[in-house]
Structure formats: structure tokens, C-alpha cells
Amino acid sequence: MDEIIIDRIKVFAYHGVFEEEKRNGQNFYISIRMSPENLADSDELSDTVNYAEAADIAYTAATNRTYDLIESLANAIAKEILLRFDNVKETEVRIDKPDAPIPLEFDSAAVVVRKKRHVAYIALGSNMGDREGYLDMAVSEMKNNGNVCVKAVSSYHETEPYGVKDQEKFLNAAVKIETLLTPYELLEFAHAIEKKANRVKTRRWGERTLDVDILTYDDEIIDTKDLQIPHLEMHMRSFVLNPLSEIGAGYVHPVLRKTVYMLKKELDRK
């Protein structure tokens, strides 16, 4: 994997748990490793990472406020790097603290934080009130979240209700996002969007102003009481696969080991 490395940026700052650290300050050394996409494909500055800008992100984060833990500082720098540079998919931030209050002889105490952009597919559905408006709102909420980048939105599909037939038709869509959120943070965000649409759960498969479901998150497999990824029934639902195939036909289901395109074709034949 191609990398850009900025090694040991020297910063004098006031981070630490102890009062004397906050009062007297000390030297910190910040190193950044970044993995941009298509690093060697262009000779244009806009297609790579501006080293000075990346270094300034680290320096500013380290001097604008104080942290008890350099782990928190490293995490803040890594997050800002990914938010600032769209083409950087992964980053690693190391902070060395050579004067850490350790009563032994040592060279340096250090922390290393690694963060990456995660790709997730989200399903949207509505069959109450302004269906299109609710889907538009959900997409807008994702676009306005600093930890989420909307990469693609399918067309809106009108579909027959699933499971319970005595209700209005649904409007369904799929969204591809890149996110810095963990799966559980993304789940909380999805619930917050539903809450904004005044979602009230009635009967199973029943009416709703808005459904926001996580279909996939990278290639992860999660099976807990609160979260199942990939979505357990996505391969059996045409109202999921039809819009999803528009924006993620090549995605390989991590359990079934089949692409979305293949799953859709199999379901169409049933």
C-alpha cells in the first residue's frame, strides 16, 4: 500500500494527567502515515496530500487545547486528516512523549492510533405521509453529518408492502456512504434519523414514516442482540436488492459470498 509519511513533528504543548504537565508543558513528537488512493496516478498536487496542510492539522490540534490523554489527541488528529483529505482512506498517528512521568529510564512513551474510512450501505423505506420527503430528509441528514460522506444514492422505487399487505405501498432507496462512525455509532445515527421522522413502531412489517437500516459495513459480520450485519434478510427482499443493485451491484455479501447482482438475479427467478 502506498503511503505518505510525515515523521516526528515537534510540538511543545501542555497535555497530561498531572498538574505539573499542564503547568510546565513538554515536547511531543507527532508522526503521521497516510494511505491515499491512486497516489502514483497523477502529478497534480490536488490528487495527493499537501504535506504542510497535514502537518498543520497535527500542530493545530496539539496546541489549540489540552488533553489529559495523548490517545485522545492522536484520535482527534487522525479523524481530522480523514475529514480534510477525501483521497486518504487510512491513516495512522503516532505521538511520542519522551518526558512522560515514568520513574524509570526509558526513551519515549508513545501511542499509535489507526483510523480508516468505512464503506456502508443503508436501506431507506417509507409508506406514510410524504414518503419522498422522508427519504430526502434521511439523505440530507447523512450529508450534514461530519462523520459521513454520501457517495451514491439509488433512485426511489415504489414497492408493494412486505409481510403485511393491508397497508400503503412503500418508497424504497439505498445509499452508499463512507463513514468514520463505528457500526454501533452508525446504528445510533440511523435511529436518530428515524426519530426525526417521528417513527413509531406498530406491528411487525407494519406502517412507518421512515426505516433506516444498515445493510452492510465493510465486510464485517456482526451478530448481537442489537445489531446484525449484514442485514439478515437483505438477500430475500427485492425492495432492498433492486435499489442496492443500482449503486452496489459488485458488493460481495460476506456470508453468502455472492455479489448483490447475483443475489438479485437469484431472487428474480423465484
Salt bridges, closest charged atoms under 4 A:
GLU3 OE1 - ARG33 NH2 2.63
GLU21 OE2 - LYS97 NZ 2.84
GLU37 OE1 - LYS89 NZ 3.89
GLU53 OE2 - ARG84 NH1 3.01
ASP68 OD1 - LYS22 NZ 2.64
GLU80 OE2 - ARG84 NH2 3.20
GLU92 OE1 - ARG114 NE 2.92
ASP96 OD1 - ARG94 NE 2.75
GLU141 OE2 - LYS196 NZ 2.71
GLU158 OE2 - ARG131 NH2 2.88
GLU160 OE2 - LYS169 NZ 3.41
ASP166 OD1 - ARG203 NH1 3.08
GLU178 OE2 - LYS89 NZ 2.94
GLU178 OE1 - ARG117 NH1 3.71
GLU194 OE2 - ARG199 NH1 3.61
GLU207 OE2 - ARG203 NH2 2.67
ASP211 OD1 - ARG199 NH1 2.37
ASP211 OD2 - ARG208 NH1 2.09
ASP218 OD2 - HIS118 ND1 2.63
GLU233 OE1 - ARG237 NH2 2.36
GLU246 OE2 - HIS157 NE2 2.70
GLU266 OE2 - LYS258 NZ 2.75
ASP268 OD2 - LYS264 NZ 2.95
